[in-house]
Amino acid sequence: PIVPPASPSDENPPASRSFAGSQSNNIDEAEADEFVEQQLFFVTSYSDFDKLAHGPRGHAAKYTLRVYRFLADGALVLLHIAGEGERVINPAFSRFHPRLNVVYTCTEDIEENGQILAYEIHSDGSLTEIGRVDAGGTSTCYLTIDRDHRHLIAVNYWDSSLVVIPLSKSTGEFNGPIQSIYDPRQGKAMLAAAKKDGGANHSMNDECTIAARQVDPHSHALVLDPFEGCVAYVPDLGKDLVREFWYDKTKGVIGCEFNVLPSGMSTGKPDGPRYFEFHPKFNVAYVVNELSSTVAVFSIDKELLSEIARATKMGLPMDKFKGRSTLKLIQSIKTVPSAFPTTMNTCGRICTHQSGRYVIVSNRGHESITIFRVKQGCGIKGKATRGTLTQVGFFHTRGETPRHFQFDHSGQFLIVANQDSDTIAVFSFNLTSGEIRYTGNEYHIPSPNFICCCPVVDRYSDDEDDQPYERVGYTFTSEDEVRRNKVPSSVVVDSAKRNSLDYLNELELAQKEIAKLKTQLSVLSQLSRG
């Protein structure tokens, strides 16, 4: 049975959380708390249901963009409202730049090409639009920034196209229109009709709807491998496949398709892969299957990824890798109770907790968050189980249709967007048990569909007016560490580029390391008490 959300309790106070980006020479607890308050959440809403492939049941938003400040007790403070409905229609996916105070969002429209908008986000929550480009396809649903921060890759769900747009590495602005495009339909017309023209409502999960959803390909995400950044994984909901592409990061081009493989157990029933997620430590990836309410666990062939990367650097042809997959299915596990009808649920988001100990999935229909524990070692008799999942439990989201959820930067609070009940709800996350508890904090937002965590950093020095704060003179060793704003294990220093800003950067890294150690000590303390 579904676990009802518990009442907030003083017995489970939030542990100390990490912070980053302060340029003060001395950091105490008060300053740490002050920085936590600069953690912002960028929340988007649907405004025109007729332009969507699916059918929300909440209220259409007049303003589609909201910015909140996150407080240490899990409360949110509304700072800014923007995005008048007709100017920013149905923004539905957002991405915070790994290095800059820039947030990107894309609009969802099955009739006209989507738009991708870039905003500079300020510490007071205000937004300054710094660019807008055509997404090159319809119902834009996913954005990825490549390893070198020189390209943004967009996925268009309705026509399944994949596009690459150049970015300015220094400002995050668009450096021009679409640089390259991949069309899996090769110019062929869509077979399915739009919802308002008599087509299926993609929110449903009955046989007729599934048949209509799977008559065409429907790319739903694109994730680059975190090791080399040269292989793009694209879950195709329309064809029950995960596609593997070569990505030429120098030219910003999605090249040949290496391989396709089923996104689940190949039972003959539809799976509908929606999102693809790498584990932060293990050579494992997870695919959430929207239609079958399952998570498929894949092992990663890191040696093959390295071989592809070497061939890319040497300029060798990629044909030799066709038919070779970097993925191998090792587990499939349900996201809803075994007796619950799969036709009454579709999965929403999947993510791996930053600790690497849990995988979290949202269920639309069952109205729950499912939490899985990640196995950290090998089983008895040497059987490899690292990265596979066991179920912790199901937790009600205090609303309907949890389309999206997001952790705060510390990983100790979970914010859920309940699309069809027009609310977002905040839960505390127990790092020891993996369970969530309702904090009592709930906020009314029309049709919320995405929550983007934006740990905004003041990138301007008091001593150098009008000089932008830049990370120069060192290199993060892992793109995953950058994206999660973790402290790198090592820093490569270019002595020829050292200047006064470098010393500030080194100071910032040291401060991050201290903050990270404090968080790790807090986690270890919780584990020892557990």
C-alpha positions in Angstrom: 0.0 0.0 0.0 1.0 3.6 -0.6 2.7 5.2 2.4 0.8 8.3 3.5 3.0 11.4 4.0 4.1 11.9 7.6 3.5 15.1 9.4 6.5 17.4 9.9 8.5 16.5 12.9 11.2 18.2 15.0 12.8 14.8 15.5 14.2 14.9 12.0 15.9 18.3 11.7 17.7 19.0 8.4 21.4 18.3 8.5 23.9 21.0 7.6 24.0 21.5 3.9 26.7 22.4 1.4 27.2 25.8 -0.2 29.3 27.2 -3.0 30.4 30.3 -4.7 31.1 32.7 -1.7 34.1 34.9 -2.2 34.5 35.9 1.4 37.9 35.0 3.0 36.2 33.8 6.2 33.1 31.7 6.2 31.1 31.0 9.3 27.8 29.3 9.8 25.8 32.5 9.4 27.4 33.2 6.1 26.8 29.6 5.0 23.1 30.0 5.9 23.0 33.3 4.0 24.4 31.5 0.9 21.8 28.8 1.2 19.1 31.5 0.8 20.6 32.4 -2.6 19.6 28.9 -3.8 16.8 29.7 -6.3 14.2 27.6 -7.9 13.0 28.4 -11.4 9.5 27.0 -11.9 7.6 26.8 -15.2 3.9 26.3 -16.0 1.6 25.4 -18.9 -0.4 28.2 -20.4 -2.2 26.8 -23.5 -3.4 23.2 -23.3 -4.6 23.1 -26.9 -1.0 23.3 -28.1 0.1 20.2 -26.1 0.2 16.5 -27.1 -1.2 15.6 -23.6 -4.1 17.0 -21.6 -3.4 18.8 -18.3 -6.4 19.0 -15.9 -5.4 21.9 -13.8 -5.6 25.6 -14.6 -3.7 27.4 -17.4 -1.2 29.9 -16.2 -1.4 33.6 -17.1 2.3 33.9 -16.2 4.5 30.9 -16.9 7.7 31.7 -15.0 8.3 31.9 -11.3 11.4 32.2 -9.2 11.6 31.2 -5.6 14.2 31.4 -2.9 14.8 28.3 -0.9 15.2 28.6 2.9 17.0 26.3 5.3 13.7 24.9 6.7 12.4 23.8 3.3 10.2 26.8 2.8 10.1 28.8 -0.5 9.8 32.5 -0.9 8.3 33.8 -4.1 10.7 36.4 -5.6 9.6 37.0 -9.2 6.8 36.3 -11.7 7.3 36.6 -15.4 6.6 35.0 -18.7 3.2 36.4 -19.9 1.4 33.4 -21.4 1.3 34.6 -25.0 5.0 35.5 -25.0 6.4 32.4 -23.3 3.9 29.6 -24.2 4.1 26.3 -22.3 7.7 26.4 -21.1 8.2 22.8 -19.9 11.9 21.9 -19.5 14.7 24.1 -18.1 18.5 23.7 -17.7 20.8 25.8 -15.4 24.2 26.5 -16.9 26.9 24.5 -15.1 29.2 27.5 -14.8 27.1 30.7 -15.3 24.1 32.3 -13.8 22.0 31.5 -16.9 18.9 29.4 -17.1 17.5 28.0 -20.4 13.9 27.0 -20.9 12.0 25.6 -24.0 8.4 25.9 -25.1 6.1 22.9 -25.9 3.9 23.4 -29.0 2.9 20.6 -31.4 1.7 23.1 -34.0 4.6 25.5 -34.3 8.3 25.1 -33.7 9.3 25.5 -30.1 11.4 28.4 -28.8 14.5 28.2 -26.5 14.9 31.1 -24.2 18.0 32.1 -22.2 17.7 34.2 -19.1 20.4 35.6 -16.8 19.0 34.9 -13.3 20.0 37.4 -10.6 20.3 36.8 -6.8 17.1 38.8 -6.2 15.2 36.4 -8.5 14.8 38.8 -11.4 15.3 37.5 -14.9 17.0 39.2 -17.9 16.3 37.6 -21.3 19.6 37.4 -23.1 18.5 35.3 -26.1 15.8 33.4 -27.9 16.2 30.9 -30.8 14.0 28.6 -32.9 14.1 25.0 -31.6 13.9 23.6 -35.1 11.0 21.2 -34.3 7.7 20.8 -32.4 7.0 20.1 -28.8 10.5 20.8 -27.5 11.0 18.7 -24.4 14.6 18.4 -23.4 17.9 20.5 -23.3 21.5 19.4 -22.8 24.6 21.4 -22.6 27.7 19.6 -23.9 30.9 18.9 -22.0 32.7 22.0 -23.2 29.7 24.3 -22.7 29.9 25.3 -26.4 26.7 23.8 -27.6 23.1 23.3 -26.4 21.3 20.3 -27.8 17.5 20.3 -27.9 15.1 17.4 -28.3 11.7 17.9 -30.0 9.2 15.3 -28.8 6.5 15.6 -31.4 8.6 15.4 -34.6 11.5 13.6 -32.8 14.2 15.9 -34.2 17.5 16.6 -32.5 19.1 20.0 -32.9 22.5 21.6 -31.9 22.8 25.3 -31.2 26.1 27.1 -30.6 26.7 28.8 -27.2 29.1 31.5 -26.1 31.3 29.8 -23.5 31.9 33.1 -21.7 28.3 34.5 -21.5 26.0 31.5 -22.2 24.3 33.5 -25.0 23.3 31.8 -28.2 26.1 32.2 -30.8 23.7 31.8 -33.7 20.8 29.7 -34.9 20.7 25.9 -35.3 24.1 24.5 -36.3 23.0 21.0 -37.1 19.8 18.9 -37.1 19.0 15.2 -37.0 15.6 14.1 -38.3 14.9 10.3 -37.6 11.9 10.5 -39.9 14.0 11.8 -42.8 11.5 14.4 -43.8 8.5 12.1 -43.8 5.2 13.5 -42.5 3.8 12.6 -39.1 1.2 9.8 -39.2 -0.6 10.7 -35.9 -2.9 13.6 -35.6 -2.7 16.3 -32.9 -5.1 16.0 -29.9 -7.3 18.9 -31.0 -7.6 17.4 -34.5 -8.9 14.1 -33.2 -5.7 12.5 -32.1 -4.9 10.8 -28.9 -4.5 12.5 -25.5 -0.9 11.5 -24.6 -1.8 11.7 -20.9 -3.7 8.4 -21.2 -2.2 4.9 -21.2 -4.9 2.7 -22.7 -4.3 0.5 -25.8 -5.7 2.9 -28.3 -3.7 5.8 -27.0 -0.5 3.8 -26.9 -1.0 2.6 -30.5 -1.4 6.3 -31.5 1.7 7.3 -29.5 3.8 4.7 -31.0 3.0 5.0 -34.7 5.7 7.7 -35.0 9.1 8.0 -33.4 9.1 10.4 -30.3 12.6 11.3 -29.0 12.1 12.3 -25.3 15.6 13.2 -24.1 19.3 13.3 -25.0 22.0 12.6 -22.5 25.7 12.6 -23.2 28.0 10.1 -21.6 29.7 11.7 -18.6 33.1 10.0 -19.3 34.0 11.2 -22.8 31.0 13.3 -23.9 31.0 11.7 -27.4 28.1 9.3 -27.2 24.5 10.6 -27.1 21.8 8.4 -25.6 18.2 9.1 -26.9 15.2 7.3 -25.4 12.6 7.0 -28.2 9.2 6.7 -26.5 7.5 6.0 -29.9 9.6 3.0 -30.8 10.5 1.5 -27.4 14.2 2.0 -28.1 17.3 3.6 -26.7 19.3 5.1 -29.6 23.1 5.6 -29.4 24.6 8.3 -31.5 28.1 9.6 -32.1 28.3 13.2 -31.0 31.1 15.3 -32.6 31.6 17.8 -29.8 34.2 19.8 -31.8 31.8 20.5 -34.7 28.6 20.3 -32.7 27.1 17.6 -34.8 25.0 14.6 -34.0 26.6 12.0 -36.3 25.9 8.4 -37.2 23.6 6.2 -35.1 25.8 3.4 -33.7 23.1 1.2 -32.3 19.5 0.8 -31.1 18.4 -1.5 -28.3 15.1 -2.2 -26.5 14.5 -0.1 -23.4 13.2 -3.0 -21.4 12.7 -6.7 -21.2 11.1 -7.1 -24.6 8.0 -8.6 -23.2 5.9 -7.7 -26.3 4.2 -5.0 -24.3 5.0 -1.3 -24.8 7.6 0.3 -22.5 7.8 4.0 -23.7 11.3 5.1 -22.6 11.1 8.7 -21.3 14.4 9.7 -19.6 17.9 8.4 -19.3 20.1 8.9 -16.2 23.7 8.0 -15.3 24.8 6.9 -11.9 27.3 9.4 -10.5 29.8 6.8 -9.4 29.1 3.4 -11.0 29.2 2.4 -14.7 25.5 2.1 -14.7 22.6 4.0 -16.3 18.8 4.0 -15.7 15.9 4.4 -18.1 12.5 5.1 -16.9 9.8 3.6 -19.1 6.7 5.8 -19.0 4.2 3.3 -20.4 5.2 0.1 -18.6 6.0 1.9 -15.2 9.4 0.3 -15.0 13.0 1.3 -14.5 15.5 -0.5 -16.7 19.1 -0.8 -15.4 22.0 -0.9 -17.9 25.7 -1.6 -17.4 28.0 0.7 -19.3 30.8 -0.5 -21.5 33.3 2.2 -20.5 36.1 0.6 -22.6 34.0 0.9 -25.7 33.3 4.5 -24.9 37.0 5.2 -24.5 37.7 3.5 -27.9 35.1 5.7 -29.6 36.6 8.8 -28.0 40.1 7.8 -29.2 38.8 7.2 -32.7 37.1 10.6 -32.6 40.4 12.4 -31.6 42.3 10.6 -34.4 39.6 11.5 -37.0 38.9 7.8 -37.8 35.6 6.8 -39.4 32.8 5.8 -37.0 31.3 3.0 -39.2 33.4 0.4 -37.3 31.3 1.0 -34.2 27.9 0.4 -35.9 26.0 -2.4 -34.3 28.1 -2.3 -31.1 26.3 -1.1 -28.0 27.7 0.5 -24.9 24.7 -0.7 -22.9 23.7 -4.1 -21.5 20.4 -4.6 -19.7 20.9 -6.1 -16.2 17.6 -5.4 -14.4 14.0 -4.2 -14.8 11.9 -3.2 -11.8 8.4 -1.8 -11.4 7.8 1.7 -10.1 4.2 1.0 -8.8 2.9 -1.8 -6.6 2.6 -5.1 -8.5 -1.3 -5.2 -8.2 -1.8 -1.6 -9.4 -3.0 -1.4 -13.0 -0.3 -0.2 -15.3 -2.9 1.4 -17.6 -3.7 3.9 -14.8 -0.2 5.3 -14.5 2.5 6.9 -16.5 6.0 7.6 -15.1 7.3 11.2 -15.0 10.8 12.0 -13.9 13.8 9.8 -12.8 16.9 11.0 -11.0 19.8 9.5 -9.1 20.4 11.1 -5.7 23.7 13.0 -5.6 24.9 10.5 -2.9 24.6 7.7 -5.4 22.6 5.7 -2.9 19.1 6.2 -4.2 17.1 6.4 -7.5 13.8 8.3 -7.4 10.9 8.1 -9.9 7.5 10.0 -10.0 4.3 8.2 -10.9 1.5 10.1 -12.6 -1.8 8.3 -11.8 -0.5 6.5 -8.7 0.4 10.0 -7.5 3.5 8.9 -5.8 7.3 9.1 -5.6 8.9 5.7 -5.7 12.4 5.5 -4.0 14.8 2.7 -4.8 18.0 1.9 -2.9 21.1 1.4 -5.1 23.2 -1.6 -4.3 26.7 -0.5 -3.5 28.6 -3.7 -3.8 28.6 -7.2 -5.3 26.4 -9.9 -4.1 27.1 -13.4 -2.7 29.2 -15.7 -4.8 30.6 -12.7 -6.7 27.4 -12.1 -8.7 27.6 -8.5 -9.9 24.8 -6.4 -8.5 26.4 -3.0 -8.0 24.0 -0.3 -9.3 20.9 -2.5 -9.3 17.9 -1.4 -7.4 15.8 -2.6 -4.4 12.6 -0.8 -3.5 12.4 1.5 -0.4 8.8 2.5 -0.7 6.0 4.5 -2.3 5.2 8.0 -1.0 2.2 10.1 -1.8 3.0 13.5 -3.4 0.1 15.5 -1.7 -1.3 16.2 -5.2 -2.1 14.9 -8.6 0.2 14.1 -11.6 3.7 14.7 -10.2 5.2 15.5 -13.6 8.5 16.7 -12.1 10.5 16.9 -8.9 13.8 18.4 -7.9 16.2 18.1 -4.9 17.7 21.2 -3.3 21.4 21.6 -3.6 22.1 19.7 -0.4 20.0 16.7 -1.4 18.0 16.9 1.8 14.8 18.4 0.5 12.6 17.2 -2.4 10.2 19.6 -4.2 7.5 18.0 -6.2 5.4 19.7 -9.0 1.9 18.3 -8.9 0.7 19.4 -12.3 -3.0 18.7 -12.2 -3.7 19.9 -8.6 -1.8 23.2 -9.3 0.6 22.8 -6.4 4.2 22.2 -5.5 4.9 20.4 -2.2 8.2 20.2 -0.2 9.4 17.0 1.5 12.5 16.3 3.6 14.7 13.5 2.5 16.2 11.1 5.0 19.7 10.3 3.8 19.9 7.1 5.9 16.5 5.4 5.1 15.7 7.0 1.8 12.3 8.0 3.0 10.6 11.3 2.5 8.4 13.3 5.0 6.0 16.1 4.1 7.3 19.4 5.6 3.9 21.1 5.5 5.1 23.6 2.9 2.8 23.7 -0.1 2.4 26.4 -2.7 -0.2 27.2 -5.3 1.1 27.4 -8.9 -1.1 26.9 -12.0 -0.1 23.7 -13.8 3.5 23.4 -12.7 5.5 21.2 -14.9 9.3 21.7 -14.1 11.4 22.8 -11.2 15.0 23.8 -11.9 17.5 24.3 -9.1 19.6 27.4 -9.7 22.4 27.8 -7.1 23.1 31.4 -8.1 26.6 32.7 -7.3 27.6 36.4 -7.1 30.2 36.5 -9.9 31.3 40.1 -9.3 34.1 41.2 -7.0 33.7 44.2 -4.7 37.3 45.2 -5.5 36.9 45.0 -9.3 33.7 46.8 -10.3 32.1 45.7 -13.5 34.6 42.9 -13.9 32.7 39.6 -14.5 33.7 36.8 -12.2 35.1 34.0 -14.4 36.5 30.5 -13.6 39.9 30.7 -15.3 43.2 29.0 -14.9 41.9 25.6 -13.8 39.8 22.8 -15.2 37.2 20.6 -13.6 38.2 16.9 -14.0 34.6 15.7 -14.6 31.6 17.2 -16.3 29.4 15.4 -13.8 31.1 17.2 -10.9 30.6 20.5 -12.6 26.9 19.8 -13.3 26.3 18.8 -9.7 28.5 21.6 -8.4 30.7 19.2 -6.6 34.3 19.9 -5.7 36.7 18.3 -8.2 39.1 15.7 -7.0 42.0 17.5 -8.6 42.7 20.8 -10.3 44.9 21.4 -13.3 46.5 24.8 -13.0 47.9 26.7 -16.1 50.6 28.9 -14.6 50.7 31.0 -17.7 47.1 32.2 -17.1 47.4 32.9 -13.4 46.2 36.3 -12.2 44.3 37.8 -9.3 41.1 36.1 -10.3 42.9 32.7 -10.1 43.7 33.2 -6.5 40.0 34.0 -5.8 39.1 30.8 -7.7 41.5 28.7 -5.6 40.1 30.3 -2.5 36.6 29.4 -3.7 37.7 25.8 -4.3 39.1 25.6 -0.8 35.9 26.9 0.6 33.9 24.4 -1.4 36.1 21.6 -0.1 35.4 22.7 3.5 31.7 22.8 2.9 31.7 19.4 1.2 33.6 17.9 4.1 31.1 19.4 6.6 28.3 17.8 4.6 30.0 14.4 4.5 30.6 14.5 8.2 26.9 15.2 8.7 25.9 12.3 6.4 28.3 10.0 8.3 26.9 11.1 11.6 23.4 10.3 10.4 24.5 6.9 9.1 26.2 6.0 12.4 23.0 6.9 14.2 20.9 4.8 11.8 
